[in-house]
Amino acid sequence: MMTLIFLVAFIGLIALIVYSSLHVPGKIVKIAIHVLGGIAGLWLTNLLLGVFDVTIPINVFTVAFVAVAGFPGVVALSVLQFLGI
C-alpha cells in the first residue's frame, strides 16, 4: 500500500514539473515540487538501498523531514543510515 502512495506522489511530482515547465509556476507549485521531490526521493532511495539490505525507516518524522528538507534531506538520511546512526 505504501508503494502505491509513494508512486502517486512521484507521478504527481512529474505532473507538477511538466506544468511548471509549460507555465510560470507560482509559489504553491514550487513548494509542492520541493515537498513531493523529497518524498519521492525518499521512496526511490529506499528502493535502491534495499538492494544492499539497508533500509531507511519510513515513519512520520522521516517523511516530514524530507518534505521540509527536500532531496538533500534524503541524501543526508542515507548517509546517516550507512554510518549506522
All heavy atoms as a GROMACS GRO file, in nm:
protein
  631
    1MET      N    1   0.082  -0.120   0.000
    1MET     CA    2   0.000   0.000   0.000
    1MET      C    3   0.086   0.126   0.000
    1MET      O    4   0.056   0.221  -0.069
    1MET     CB    5  -0.093  -0.005   0.123
    1MET     CG    6  -0.189   0.108   0.129
    1MET     SD    7  -0.305   0.094  -0.008
    1MET     CE    8  -0.395   0.241   0.011
    2MET      N    9   0.195   0.123   0.081
    2MET     CA   10   0.282   0.241   0.086
    2MET      C   11   0.348   0.267  -0.048
    2MET      O   12   0.368   0.382  -0.086
    2MET     CB   13   0.389   0.225   0.194
    2MET     CG   14   0.339   0.244   0.334
    2MET     SD   15   0.270   0.406   0.362
    2MET     CE   16   0.416   0.502   0.384
    3THR      N   17   0.380   0.161  -0.121
    3THR     CA   18   0.442   0.179  -0.252
    3THR      C   19   0.348   0.253  -0.346
    3THR      O   20   0.392   0.339  -0.422
    3THR     CB   21   0.481   0.043  -0.311
    3THR    OG1   22   0.570  -0.022  -0.221
    3THR    CG2   23   0.548   0.058  -0.445
    4LEU      N   24   0.220   0.223  -0.339
    4LEU     CA   25   0.124   0.294  -0.422
    4LEU      C   26   0.114   0.441  -0.384
    4LEU      O   27   0.102   0.528  -0.472
    4LEU     CB   28  -0.014   0.227  -0.413
    4LEU     CG   29  -0.025   0.091  -0.480
    4LEU    CD1   30  -0.162   0.031  -0.454
    4LEU    CD2   31   0.001   0.102  -0.628
    5ILE      N   32   0.119   0.470  -0.255
    5ILE     CA   33   0.113   0.609  -0.210
    5ILE      C   34   0.234   0.686  -0.260
    5ILE      O   35   0.223   0.798  -0.313
    5ILE     CB   36   0.102   0.615  -0.057
    5ILE    CG1   37  -0.033   0.559  -0.012
    5ILE    CG2   38   0.121   0.758  -0.007
    5ILE    CD1   39  -0.046   0.540   0.136
    6PHE      N   40   0.354   0.627  -0.248
    6PHE     CA   41   0.474   0.694  -0.296
    6PHE      C   42   0.475   0.703  -0.448
    6PHE      O   43   0.526   0.799  -0.504
    6PHE     CB   44   0.599   0.622  -0.245
    6PHE     CG   45   0.630   0.653  -0.103
    6PHE    CD1   46   0.618   0.554  -0.006
    6PHE    CD2   47   0.669   0.779  -0.064
    6PHE    CE1   48   0.647   0.582   0.126
    6PHE    CE2   49   0.697   0.807   0.068
    6PHE     CZ   50   0.686   0.709   0.164
    7LEU      N   51   0.419   0.604  -0.516
    7LEU     CA   52   0.412   0.608  -0.661
    7LEU      C   53   0.320   0.722  -0.707
    7LEU      O   54   0.352   0.792  -0.803
    7LEU     CB   55   0.364   0.474  -0.716
    7LEU     CG   56   0.364   0.458  -0.867
    7LEU    CD1   57   0.506   0.471  -0.920
    7LEU    CD2   58   0.306   0.323  -0.905
    8VAL      N   59   0.210   0.742  -0.638
    8VAL     CA   60   0.120   0.854  -0.670
    8VAL      C   61   0.191   0.988  -0.645
    8VAL      O   62   0.176   1.082  -0.725
    8VAL     CB   63  -0.011   0.844  -0.589
    8VAL    CG1   64  -0.092   0.971  -0.596
    8VAL    CG2   65  -0.092   0.725  -0.636
    9ALA      N   66   0.270   0.996  -0.538
    9ALA     CA   67   0.347   1.118  -0.512
    9ALA      C   68   0.448   1.143  -0.624
    9ALA      O   69   0.468   1.257  -0.668
    9ALA     CB   70   0.418   1.109  -0.378
   10PHE      N   71   0.511   1.037  -0.674
   10PHE     CA   72   0.609   1.050  -0.782
   10PHE      C   73   0.540   1.095  -0.911
   10PHE      O   74   0.591   1.183  -0.981
   10PHE     CB   75   0.680   0.917  -0.802
   10PHE     CG   76   0.787   0.921  -0.906
   10PHE    CD1   77   0.902   0.995  -0.886
   10PHE    CD2   78   0.774   0.849  -1.023
   10PHE    CE1   79   1.001   0.998  -0.982
   10PHE    CE2   80   0.873   0.851  -1.119
   10PHE     CZ   81   0.988   0.926  -1.099
   11ILE      N   82   0.426   1.038  -0.942
   11ILE     CA   83   0.351   1.078  -1.062
   11ILE      C   84   0.304   1.223  -1.048
   11ILE      O   85   0.309   1.301  -1.144
   11ILE     CB   86   0.234   0.982  -1.088
   11ILE    CG1   87   0.290   0.845  -1.129
   11ILE    CG2   88   0.140   1.034  -1.195
   11ILE    CD1   89   0.187   0.735  -1.133
   12GLY      N   90   0.259   1.260  -0.929
   12GLY     CA   91   0.221   1.400  -0.905
   12GLY      C   92   0.338   1.495  -0.922
   12GLY      O   93   0.323   1.605  -0.976
   13LEU      N   94   0.455   1.452  -0.878
   13LEU     CA   95   0.576   1.533  -0.895
   13LEU      C   96   0.606   1.555  -1.042
   13LEU      O   97   0.634   1.667  -1.085
   13LEU     CB   98   0.694   1.466  -0.826
   13LEU     CG   99   0.831   1.528  -0.847
   13LEU    CD1  100   0.836   1.666  -0.784
   13LEU    CD2  101   0.939   1.439  -0.791
   14ILE      N  102   0.599   1.449  -1.121
   14ILE     CA  103   0.624   1.462  -1.264
   14ILE      C  104   0.522   1.554  -1.330
   14ILE      O  105   0.558   1.639  -1.412
   14ILE     CB  106   0.624   1.322  -1.331
   14ILE    CG1  107   0.746   1.244  -1.285
   14ILE    CG2  108   0.624   1.334  -1.483
   14ILE    CD1  109   0.749   1.101  -1.329
   15ALA      N  110   0.396   1.542  -1.290
   15ALA     CA  111   0.292   1.630  -1.346
   15ALA      C  112   0.318   1.776  -1.310
   15ALA      O  113   0.303   1.864  -1.396
   15ALA     CB  114   0.154   1.586  -1.295
   16LEU      N  115   0.359   1.803  -1.187
   16LEU     CA  116   0.388   1.941  -1.147
   16LEU      C  117   0.512   1.996  -1.219
   16LEU      O  118   0.516   2.114  -1.254
   16LEU     CB  119   0.408   1.950  -0.996
   16LEU     CG  120   0.282   1.946  -0.913
   16LEU    CD1  121   0.317   1.944  -0.764
   16LEU    CD2  122   0.192   2.065  -0.944
   17ILE      N  123   0.611   1.912  -1.242
   17ILE     CA  124   0.729   1.957  -1.315
   17ILE      C  125   0.694   1.991  -1.460
   17ILE      O  126   0.739   2.092  -1.514
   17ILE     CB  127   0.841   1.851  -1.307
   17ILE    CG1  128   0.895   1.846  -1.165
   17ILE    CG2  129   0.952   1.880  -1.407
   17ILE    CD1  130   0.992   1.734  -1.140
   18VAL      N  131   0.611   1.908  -1.522
   18VAL     CA  132   0.568   1.937  -1.659
   18VAL      C  133   0.486   2.066  -1.661
   18VAL      O  134   0.506   2.151  -1.748
   18VAL     CB  135   0.488   1.819  -1.717
   18VAL    CG1  136   0.418   1.856  -1.846
   18VAL    CG2  137   0.578   1.699  -1.738
   19TYR      N  138   0.396   2.082  -1.565
   19TYR     CA  139   0.315   2.204  -1.558
   19TYR      C  140   0.404   2.328  -1.540
   19TYR      O  141   0.383   2.430  -1.607
   19TYR     CB  142   0.215   2.195  -1.442
   19TYR     CG  143   0.138   2.322  -1.419
   19TYR    CD1  144   0.031   2.355  -1.501
   19TYR    CD2  145   0.174   2.410  -1.318
   19TYR    CE1  146  -0.040   2.474  -1.481
   19TYR    CE2  147   0.105   2.528  -1.298
   19TYR     CZ  148  -0.002   2.559  -1.380
   19TYR     OH  149  -0.070   2.676  -1.360
   20SER      N  150   0.503   2.318  -1.451
   20SER     CA  151   0.588   2.435  -1.426
   20SER      C  152   0.680   2.465  -1.543
   20SER      O  153   0.723   2.579  -1.560
   20SER     CB  154   0.670   2.416  -1.299
   20SER     OG  155   0.768   2.316  -1.317
   21SER      N  156   0.710   2.365  -1.625
   21SER     CA  157   0.793   2.393  -1.742
   21SER      C  158   0.711   2.457  -1.855
   21SER      O  159   0.767   2.527  -1.938
   21SER     CB  160   0.860   2.265  -1.792
   21SER     OG  161   0.764   2.176  -1.842
   22LEU      N  162   0.582   2.436  -1.855
   22LEU     CA  163   0.497   2.494  -1.958
   22LEU      C  164   0.441   2.630  -1.918
   22LEU      O  165   0.406   2.709  -2.004
   22LEU     CB  166   0.380   2.400  -1.991
   22LEU     CG  167   0.420   2.264  -2.051
   22LEU    CD1  168   0.297   2.177  -2.067
   22LEU    CD2  169   0.491   2.284  -2.183
   23HIS      N  170   0.430   2.657  -1.789
   23HIS     CA  171   0.376   2.782  -1.738
   23HIS      C  172   0.474   2.841  -1.637
   23HIS      O  173   0.565   2.775  -1.592
   23HIS     CB  174   0.241   2.759  -1.668
   23HIS     CG  175   0.136   2.701  -1.757
   23HIS    ND1  176   0.126   2.565  -1.780
   23HIS    CD2  177   0.039   2.758  -1.831
   23HIS    CE1  178   0.025   2.542  -1.862
   23HIS    NE2  179  -0.030   2.658  -1.894
   24VAL      N  180   0.447   2.965  -1.600
   24VAL     CA  181   0.526   3.027  -1.493
   24VAL      C  182   0.469   2.977  -1.361
   24VAL      O  183   0.354   3.005  -1.329
   24VAL     CB  184   0.519   3.180  -1.501
   24VAL    CG1  185   0.594   3.243  -1.385
   24VAL    CG2  186   0.574   3.229  -1.633
   25PRO      N  187   0.548   2.899  -1.284
   25PRO     CA  188   0.492   2.841  -1.161
   25PRO      C  189   0.481   2.945  -1.049
   25PRO      O  190   0.564   3.035  -1.036
   25PRO     CB  191   0.594   2.733  -1.124
   25PRO     CG  192   0.722   2.782  -1.182
   25PRO     CD  193   0.685   2.857  -1.307
   26GLY      N  194   0.376   2.930  -0.969
   26GLY     CA  195   0.360   3.014  -0.852
   26GLY      C  196   0.433   2.953  -0.734
   26GLY      O  197   0.496   2.848  -0.743
   27LYS      N  198   0.424   3.021  -0.621
   27LYS     CA  199   0.495   2.974  -0.501
   27LYS      C  200   0.440   2.840  -0.452
   27LYS      O  201   0.516   2.755  -0.407
   27LYS     CB  202   0.483   3.078  -0.390
   27LYS     CG  203   0.560   3.204  -0.420
   27LYS     CD  204   0.640   3.242  -0.301
   27LYS     CE  205   0.708   3.374  -0.327
   27LYS     NZ  206   0.848   3.355  -0.354
   28ILE      N  207   0.309   2.820  -0.463
   28ILE     CA  208   0.248   2.695  -0.417
   28ILE      C  209   0.300   2.577  -0.499
   28ILE      O  210   0.332   2.472  -0.444
   28ILE     CB  211   0.094   2.703  -0.425
   28ILE    CG1  212   0.040   2.817  -0.338
   28ILE    CG2  213   0.029   2.570  -0.388
   28ILE    CD1  214   0.060   2.796  -0.190
   29VAL      N  215   0.310   2.596  -0.630
   29VAL     CA  216   0.360   2.488  -0.717
   29VAL      C  217   0.507   2.459  -0.686
   29VAL      O  218   0.548   2.343  -0.679
   29VAL     CB  219   0.340   2.524  -0.865
   29VAL    CG1  220   0.406   2.422  -0.956
   29VAL    CG2  221   0.193   2.536  -0.899
   30LYS      N  222   0.586   2.563  -0.663
   30LYS     CA  223   0.728   2.544  -0.629
   30LYS      C  224   0.744   2.469  -0.497
   30LYS      O  225   0.827   2.379  -0.484
   30LYS     CB  226   0.800   2.678  -0.622
   30LYS     CG  227   0.821   2.743  -0.756
   30LYS     CD  228   0.893   2.875  -0.740
   30LYS     CE  229   0.911   2.945  -0.871
   30LYS     NZ  230   0.979   3.075  -0.856
   31ILE      N  231   0.663   2.504  -0.398
   31ILE     CA  232   0.668   2.436  -0.268
   31ILE      C  233   0.623   2.290  -0.283
   31ILE      O  234   0.684   2.199  -0.226
   31ILE     CB  235   0.583   2.510  -0.164
   31ILE    CG1  236   0.650   2.643  -0.129
   31ILE    CG2  237   0.563   2.427  -0.039
   31ILE    CD1  238   0.565   2.735  -0.044
   32ALA      N  239   0.518   2.268  -0.362
   32ALA     CA  240   0.470   2.131  -0.383
   32ALA      C  241   0.575   2.046  -0.454
   32ALA      O  242   0.593   1.928  -0.420
   32ALA     CB  243   0.340   2.133  -0.464
   33ILE      N  244   0.647   2.104  -0.549
   33ILE     CA  245   0.754   2.029  -0.617
   33ILE      C  246   0.864   1.994  -0.518
   33ILE      O  247   0.918   1.883  -0.518
   33ILE     CB  248   0.809   2.110  -0.736
   33ILE    CG1  249   0.706   2.113  -0.849
   33ILE    CG2  250   0.942   2.054  -0.786
   33ILE    CD1  251   0.743   2.204  -0.963
   34HIS      N  252   0.898   2.088  -0.431
   34HIS     CA  253   1.003   2.064  -0.331
   34HIS      C  254   0.962   1.952  -0.235
   34HIS      O  255   1.040   1.860  -0.208
   34HIS     CB  256   1.030   2.193  -0.253
   34HIS     CG  257   1.136   2.182  -0.150
   34HIS    ND1  258   1.269   2.184  -0.181
   34HIS    CD2  259   1.129   2.168  -0.016
   34HIS    CE1  260   1.340   2.172  -0.070
   34HIS    NE2  261   1.256   2.162   0.032
   35VAL      N  262   0.840   1.957  -0.185
   35VAL     CA  263   0.791   1.857  -0.090
   35VAL      C  264   0.779   1.720  -0.156
   35VAL      O  265   0.828   1.620  -0.104
   35VAL     CB  266   0.656   1.902  -0.030
   35VAL    CG1  267   0.589   1.789   0.045
   35VAL    CG2  268   0.675   2.022   0.059
   36LEU      N  269   0.716   1.716  -0.273
   36LEU     CA  270   0.700   1.587  -0.342
   36LEU      C  271   0.834   1.532  -0.389
   36LEU      O  272   0.853   1.410  -0.395
   36LEU     CB  273   0.603   1.601  -0.459
   36LEU     CG  274   0.456   1.617  -0.422
   36LEU    CD1  275   0.372   1.640  -0.546
   36LEU    CD2  276   0.406   1.496  -0.345
   37GLY      N  277   0.928   1.620  -0.423
   37GLY     CA  278   1.061   1.574  -0.461
   37GLY      C  279   1.131   1.504  -0.346
   37GLY      O  280   1.198   1.402  -0.365
   38GLY      N  281   1.117   1.558  -0.227
   38GLY     CA  282   1.176   1.492  -0.110
   38GLY      C  283   1.111   1.359  -0.080
   38GLY      O  284   1.179   1.260  -0.053
   39ILE      N  285   0.979   1.354  -0.087
   39ILE     CA  286   0.907   1.231  -0.055
   39ILE      C  287   0.933   1.123  -0.161
   39ILE      O  288   0.960   1.008  -0.128
   39ILE     CB  289   0.757   1.259  -0.038
   39ILE    CG1  290   0.736   1.346   0.088
   39ILE    CG2  291   0.677   1.130  -0.028
   39ILE    CD1  292   0.595   1.397   0.105
   40ALA      N  293   0.927   1.161  -0.288
   40ALA     CA  294   0.955   1.064  -0.394
   40ALA      C  295   1.101   1.023  -0.391
   40ALA      O  296   1.134   0.906  -0.417
   40ALA     CB  297   0.918   1.123  -0.530
   41GLY      N  298   1.190   1.114  -0.358
   41GLY     CA  299   1.332   1.080  -0.346
   41GLY      C  300   1.357   0.982  -0.233
   41GLY      O  301   1.442   0.893  -0.244
   42LEU      N  302   1.283   0.996  -0.124
   42LEU     CA  303   1.294   0.902  -0.012
   42LEU      C  304   1.254   0.762  -0.058
   42LEU      O  305   1.322   0.664  -0.028
   42LEU     CB  306   1.206   0.947   0.104
   42LEU     CG  307   1.193   0.852   0.222
   42LEU    CD1  308   1.326   0.838   0.293
   42LEU    CD2  309   1.085   0.901   0.317
   43TRP      N  310   1.145   0.754  -0.131
   43TRP     CA  311   1.097   0.625  -0.178
   43TRP      C  312   1.198   0.561  -0.274
   43TRP      O  313   1.233   0.444  -0.260
   43TRP     CB  314   0.962   0.644  -0.246
   43TRP     CG  315   0.909   0.523  -0.315
   43TRP    CD1  316   0.881   0.402  -0.258
   43TRP    CD2  317   0.879   0.511  -0.453
   43TRP    NE1  318   0.833   0.316  -0.354
   43TRP    CE2  319   0.831   0.380  -0.474
   43TRP    CE3  320   0.886   0.597  -0.561
   43TRP    CZ2  321   0.791   0.336  -0.599
   43TRP    CZ3  322   0.846   0.552  -0.685
   43TRP    CH2  323   0.799   0.423  -0.703
   44LEU      N  324   1.247   0.637  -0.371
   44LEU     CA  325   1.342   0.583  -0.468
   44LEU      C  326   1.473   0.543  -0.402
   44LEU      O  327   1.531   0.438  -0.433
   44LEU     CB  328   1.367   0.685  -0.579
   44LEU     CG  329   1.250   0.709  -0.674
   44LEU    CD1  330   1.281   0.823  -0.768
   44LEU    CD2  331   1.217   0.583  -0.750
   45THR      N  332   1.520   0.625  -0.310
   45THR     CA  333   1.645   0.592  -0.239
   45THR      C  334   1.628   0.468  -0.154
   45THR      O  335   1.717   0.383  -0.148
   45THR     CB  336   1.689   0.711  -0.152
   45THR    OG1  337   1.703   0.826  -0.236
   45THR    CG2  338   1.820   0.683  -0.083
   46ASN      N  339   1.513   0.455  -0.090
   46ASN     CA  340   1.487   0.336  -0.009
   46ASN      C  341   1.482   0.210  -0.096
   46ASN      O  342   1.531   0.105  -0.055
   46ASN     CB  343   1.357   0.354   0.069
   46ASN     CG  344   1.350   0.264   0.190
   46ASN    OD1  345   1.451   0.217   0.238
   46ASN    ND2  346   1.230   0.244   0.240
   47LEU      N  347   1.425   0.223  -0.216
   47LEU     CA  348   1.425   0.109  -0.307
   47LEU      C  349   1.566   0.072  -0.350
   47LEU      O  350   1.602  -0.045  -0.356
   47LEU     CB  351   1.340   0.140  -0.431
   47LEU     CG  352   1.189   0.136  -0.413
   47LEU    CD1  353   1.120   0.178  -0.541
   47LEU    CD2  354   1.144  -0.002  -0.371
   48LEU      N  355   1.649   0.172  -0.380
   48LEU     CA  356   1.786   0.144  -0.422
   48LEU      C  357   1.870   0.088  -0.308
   48LEU      O  358   1.954   0.000  -0.328
   48LEU     CB  359   1.851   0.271  -0.477
   48LEU     CG  360   1.795   0.320  -0.610
   48LEU    CD1  361   1.856   0.454  -0.647
   48LEU    CD2  362   1.820   0.219  -0.720
   49LEU      N  363   1.849   0.138  -0.186
   49LEU     CA  364   1.923   0.086  -0.072
   49LEU      C  365   1.879  -0.055  -0.036
   49LEU      O  366   1.956  -0.131   0.025
   49LEU     CB  367   1.906   0.178   0.050
   49LEU     CG  368   1.977   0.312   0.044
   49LEU    CD1  369   1.942   0.394   0.166
   49LEU    CD2  370   2.126   0.294   0.033
   50GLY      N  371   1.757  -0.092  -0.073
   50GLY     CA  372   1.709  -0.227  -0.047
   50GLY      C  373   1.791  -0.333  -0.118
   50GLY      O  374   1.794  -0.448  -0.075
   51VAL      N  375   1.859  -0.295  -0.225
   51VAL     CA  376   1.946  -0.389  -0.296
   51VAL      C  377   2.061  -0.433  -0.204
   51VAL      O  378   2.105  -0.547  -0.208
   51VAL     CB  379   2.002  -0.324  -0.425
   51VAL    CG1  380   2.107  -0.411  -0.491
   51VAL    CG2  381   1.889  -0.293  -0.521
   52PHE      N  382   2.107  -0.342  -0.119
   52PHE     CA  383   2.217  -0.371  -0.027
   52PHE      C  384   2.168  -0.411   0.112
   52PHE      O  385   2.245  -0.411   0.207
   52PHE     CB  386   2.310  -0.249  -0.015
   52PHE     CG  387   2.366  -0.204  -0.146
   52PHE    CD1  388   2.322  -0.087  -0.204
   52PHE    CD2  389   2.460  -0.280  -0.212
   52PHE    CE1  390   2.373  -0.045  -0.326
   52PHE    CE2  391   2.512  -0.239  -0.333
   52PHE     CZ  392   2.468  -0.121  -0.390
   53ASP      N  393   2.040  -0.441   0.126
   53ASP     CA  394   1.977  -0.477   0.253
   53ASP      C  395   1.990  -0.367   0.358
   53ASP      O  396   2.003  -0.393   0.478
   53ASP     CB  397   2.034  -0.608   0.310
   53ASP     CG  398   1.986  -0.728   0.230
   53ASP    OD1  399   1.877  -0.719   0.173
   53ASP    OD2  400   2.059  -0.829   0.228
   54VAL      N  401   1.989  -0.243   0.314
   54VAL     CA  402   1.987  -0.127   0.404
   54VAL      C  403   1.858  -0.053   0.376
   54VAL      O  404   1.825  -0.025   0.261
   54VAL     CB  405   2.108  -0.034   0.377
   54VAL    CG1  406   2.102   0.088   0.466
   54VAL    CG2  407   2.239  -0.108   0.395
   55THR      N  408   1.784  -0.023   0.480
   55THR     CA  409   1.660   0.049   0.460
   55THR      C  410   1.656   0.171   0.551
   55THR      O  411   1.715   0.173   0.658
   55THR     CB  412   1.536  -0.038   0.490
   55THR    OG1  413   1.544  -0.083   0.625
   55THR    CG2  414   1.529  -0.156   0.396
   56ILE      N  415   1.586   0.272   0.504
   56ILE     CA  416   1.560   0.391   0.584
   56ILE      C  417   1.424   0.369   0.649
   56ILE      O  418   1.327   0.341   0.577
   56ILE     CB  419   1.559   0.518   0.497
   56ILE    CG1  420   1.695   0.539   0.433
   56ILE    CG2  421   1.520   0.638   0.580
   56ILE    CD1  422   1.697   0.652   0.333
   57PRO      N  423   1.415   0.380   0.780
   57PRO     CA  424   1.284   0.361   0.842
   57PRO      C  425   1.189   0.474   0.801
   57PRO      O  426   1.219   0.591   0.822
   57PRO     CB  427   1.313   0.364   0.992
   57PRO     CG  428   1.445   0.432   1.006
   57PRO     CD  429   1.519   0.408   0.878
   58ILE      N  430   1.080   0.437   0.738
   58ILE     CA  431   0.985   0.537   0.691
   58ILE      C  432   0.876   0.550   0.796
   58ILE      O  433   0.798   0.458   0.819
   58ILE     CB  434   0.926   0.498   0.555
   58ILE    CG1  435   1.037   0.495   0.451
   58ILE    CG2  436   0.817   0.595   0.514
   58ILE    CD1  437   0.993   0.454   0.314
   59ASN      N  438   0.877   0.665   0.863
   59ASN     CA  439   0.775   0.696   0.962
   59ASN      C  440   0.736   0.843   0.944
   59ASN      O  441   0.780   0.908   0.850
   59ASN     CB  442   0.826   0.667   1.104
   59ASN     CG  443   0.958   0.734   1.132
   59ASN    OD1  444   0.989   0.838   1.076
   59ASN    ND2  445   1.037   0.674   1.219
   60VAL      N  446   0.653   0.893   1.030
   60VAL     CA  447   0.603   1.030   1.016
   60VAL      C  448   0.717   1.130   1.024
   60VAL      O  449   0.722   1.226   0.946
   60VAL     CB  450   0.496   1.059   1.125
   60VAL    CG1  451   0.452   1.203   1.122
   60VAL    CG2  452   0.378   0.967   1.109
   61PHE      N  453   0.814   1.108   1.115
   61PHE     CA  454   0.926   1.200   1.127
   61PHE      C  455   1.010   1.203   1.000
   61PHE      O  456   1.048   1.310   0.952
   61PHE     CB  457   1.015   1.161   1.246
   61PHE     CG  458   1.143   1.238   1.251
   61PHE    CD1  459   1.143   1.371   1.293
   61PHE    CD2  460   1.262   1.181   1.211
   61PHE    CE1  461   1.260   1.444   1.297
   61PHE    CE2  462   1.380   1.252   1.214
   61PHE     CZ  463   1.380   1.384   1.257
   62THR      N  464   1.038   1.087   0.943
   62THR     CA  465   1.120   1.080   0.822
   62THR      C  466   1.052   1.150   0.706
   62THR      O  467   1.115   1.227   0.634
   62THR     CB  468   1.148   0.933   0.786
   62THR    OG1  469   1.200   0.866   0.899
   62THR    CG2  470   1.244   0.923   0.671
   63VAL      N  471   0.924   1.123   0.686
   63VAL     CA  472   0.851   1.186   0.576
   63VAL      C  473   0.843   1.337   0.597
   63VAL      O  474   0.862   1.415   0.503
   63VAL     CB  475   0.711   1.123   0.560
   63VAL    CG1  476   0.629   1.200   0.459
   63VAL    CG2  477   0.724   0.978   0.518
   64ALA      N  478   0.819   1.381   0.720
   64ALA     CA  479   0.814   1.525   0.747
   64ALA      C  480   0.950   1.590   0.726
   64ALA      O  481   0.959   1.700   0.671
   64ALA     CB  482   0.766   1.550   0.890
   65PHE      N  483   1.057   1.521   0.764
   65PHE     CA  484   1.192   1.576   0.746
   65PHE      C  485   1.225   1.594   0.599
   65PHE      O  486   1.272   1.700   0.559
   65PHE     CB  487   1.295   1.485   0.813
   65PHE     CG  488   1.437   1.530   0.791
   65PHE    CD1  489   1.486   1.640   0.857
   65PHE    CD2  490   1.519   1.461   0.704
   65PHE    CE1  491   1.616   1.683   0.837
   65PHE    CE2  492   1.649   1.503   0.684
   65PHE     CZ  493   1.698   1.614   0.750
   66VAL      N  494   1.198   1.493   0.517
   66VAL     CA  495   1.232   1.507   0.376
   66VAL      C  496   1.136   1.601   0.304
   66VAL      O  497   1.172   1.660   0.203
   66VAL     CB  498   1.240   1.371   0.303
   66VAL    CG1  499   1.348   1.285   0.361
   66VAL    CG2  500   1.109   1.301   0.302
   67ALA      N  501   1.015   1.616   0.356
   67ALA     CA  502   0.924   1.714   0.296
   67ALA      C  503   0.976   1.856   0.317
   67ALA      O  504   0.966   1.941   0.230
   67ALA     CB  505   0.784   1.699   0.355
   68VAL      N  506   1.036   1.881   0.433
   68VAL     CA  507   1.091   2.013   0.461
   68VAL      C  508   1.228   2.030   0.396
   68VAL      O  509   1.257   2.134   0.336
   68VAL     CB  510   1.100   2.037   0.614
   68VAL    CG1  511   1.176   2.164   0.645
   68VAL    CG2  512   0.962   2.040   0.674
   69ALA      N  513   1.311   1.928   0.403
   69ALA     CA  514   1.449   1.939   0.354
   69ALA      C  515   1.463   1.911   0.205
   69ALA      O  516   1.563   1.948   0.146
   69ALA     CB  517   1.540   1.845   0.433
   70GLY      N  518   1.366   1.844   0.145
   70GLY     CA  519   1.376   1.810   0.004
   70GLY      C  520   1.472   1.695  -0.020
   70GLY      O  521   1.502   1.617   0.070
   71PHE      N  522   1.521   1.683  -0.142
   71PHE     CA  523   1.607   1.571  -0.176
   71PHE      C  524   1.741   1.572  -0.101
   71PHE      O  525   1.792   1.464  -0.069
   71PHE     CB  526   1.631   1.564  -0.327
   71PHE     CG  527   1.698   1.438  -0.369
   71PHE    CD1  528   1.629   1.318  -0.367
   71PHE    CD2  529   1.830   1.438  -0.407
   71PHE    CE1  530   1.691   1.200  -0.404
   71PHE    CE2  531   1.893   1.320  -0.443
   71PHE     CZ  532   1.822   1.201  -0.442
   72PRO      N  533   1.801   1.687  -0.069
   72PRO     CA  534   1.923   1.680   0.014
   72PRO      C  535   1.900   1.613   0.149
   72PRO      O  536   1.990   1.550   0.203
   72PRO     CB  537   1.963   1.827   0.031
   72PRO     CG  538   1.909   1.893  -0.090
   72PRO     CD  539   1.780   1.823  -0.119
   73GLY      N  540   1.779   1.624   0.203
   73GLY     CA  541   1.746   1.554   0.326
   73GLY      C  542   1.748   1.404   0.307
   73GLY      O  543   1.788   1.329   0.397
   74VAL      N  544   1.707   1.356   0.190
   74VAL     CA  545   1.712   1.214   0.159
   74VAL      C  546   1.856   1.166   0.155
   74VAL      O  547   1.890   1.060   0.208
   74VAL     CB  548   1.640   1.185   0.025
   74VAL    CG1  549   1.657   1.040  -0.015
   74VAL    CG2  550   1.494   1.222   0.033
   75VAL      N  551   1.943   1.246   0.094
   75VAL     CA  552   2.084   1.210   0.087
   75VAL      C  553   2.144   1.206   0.228
   75VAL      O  554   2.219   1.114   0.262
   75VAL     CB  555   2.161   1.308  -0.004
   75VAL    CG1  556   2.310   1.282   0.000
   75VAL    CG2  557   2.109   1.300  -0.146
   76ALA      N  558   2.109   1.304   0.311
   76ALA     CA  559   2.160   1.306   0.448
   76ALA      C  560   2.112   1.184   0.527
   76ALA      O  561   2.190   1.122   0.599
   76ALA     CB  562   2.116   1.434   0.518
   77LEU      N  563   1.985   1.148   0.512
   77LEU     CA  564   1.934   1.030   0.581
   77LEU      C  565   2.004   0.903   0.533
   77LEU      O  566   2.032   0.813   0.612
   77LEU     CB  567   1.783   1.016   0.558
   77LEU     CG  568   1.693   1.102   0.645
   77LEU    CD1  569   1.549   1.087   0.601
   77LEU    CD2  570   1.707   1.066   0.790
   78SER      N  571   2.034   0.895   0.404
   78SER     CA  572   2.103   0.777   0.350
   78SER      C  573   2.243   0.765   0.409
   78SER      O  574   2.286   0.655   0.446
   78SER     CB  575   2.112   0.786   0.198
   78SER     OG  576   1.984   0.792   0.142
   79VAL      N  577   2.314   0.876   0.417
   79VAL     CA  578   2.450   0.873   0.474
   79VAL      C  579   2.444   0.833   0.620
   79VAL      O  580   2.524   0.751   0.667
   79VAL     CB  581   2.519   1.010   0.456
   79VAL    CG1  582   2.648   1.018   0.535
   79VAL    CG2  583   2.545   1.036   0.309
   80LEU      N  584   2.350   0.889   0.696
   80LEU     CA  585   2.337   0.853   0.837
   80LEU      C  586   2.301   0.705   0.852
   80LEU      O  587   2.351   0.639   0.945
   80LEU     CB  588   2.230   0.940   0.905
   80LEU     CG  589   2.266   1.087   0.923
   80LEU    CD1  590   2.147   1.163   0.980
   80LEU    CD2  591   2.387   1.102   1.014
   81GLN      N  592   2.221   0.653   0.763
   81GLN     CA  593   2.184   0.512   0.770
   81GLN      C  594   2.303   0.423   0.740
   81GLN      O  595   2.324   0.320   0.806
   81GLN     CB  596   2.070   0.482   0.673
   81GLN     CG  597   2.004   0.349   0.695
   81GLN     CD  598   1.929   0.342   0.827
   81GLN    OE1  599   1.881   0.442   0.877
   81GLN    NE2  600   1.921   0.224   0.882
   82PHE      N  601   2.385   0.462   0.642
   82PHE     CA  602   2.507   0.385   0.613
   82PHE      C  603   2.606   0.388   0.729
   82PHE      O  604   2.674   0.290   0.756
   82PHE     CB  605   2.576   0.439   0.487
   82PHE     CG  606   2.532   0.374   0.361
   82PHE    CD1  607   2.491   0.450   0.253
   82PHE    CD2  608   2.528   0.236   0.348
   82PHE    CE1  609   2.451   0.391   0.135
   82PHE    CE2  610   2.488   0.175   0.230
   82PHE     CZ  611   2.448   0.254   0.124
   83LEU      N  612   2.611   0.501   0.800
   83LEU     CA  613   2.701   0.512   0.914
   83LEU      C  614   2.647   0.442   1.038
   83LEU      O  615   2.717   0.426   1.137
   83LEU     CB  616   2.729   0.660   0.946
   83LEU     CG  617   2.804   0.738   0.839
   83LEU    CD1  618   2.816   0.883   0.879
   83LEU    CD2  619   2.942   0.677   0.817
   84GLY      N  620   2.520   0.404   1.034
   84GLY     CA  621   2.460   0.332   1.146
   84GLY      C  622   2.409   0.423   1.256
   84GLY      O  623   2.390   0.379   1.369
   85ILE      N  624   2.387   0.546   1.226
   85ILE     CA  625   2.338   0.642   1.327
   85ILE      C  626   2.188   0.644   1.325
   85ILE      O  627   2.125   0.649   1.224
   85ILE     CB  628   2.394   0.783   1.301
   85ILE    CG1  629   2.546   0.778   1.312
   85ILE    CG2  630   2.335   0.883   1.396
   85ILE    CD1  631   2.615   0.906   1.276
   0.00000   0.00000   0.00000
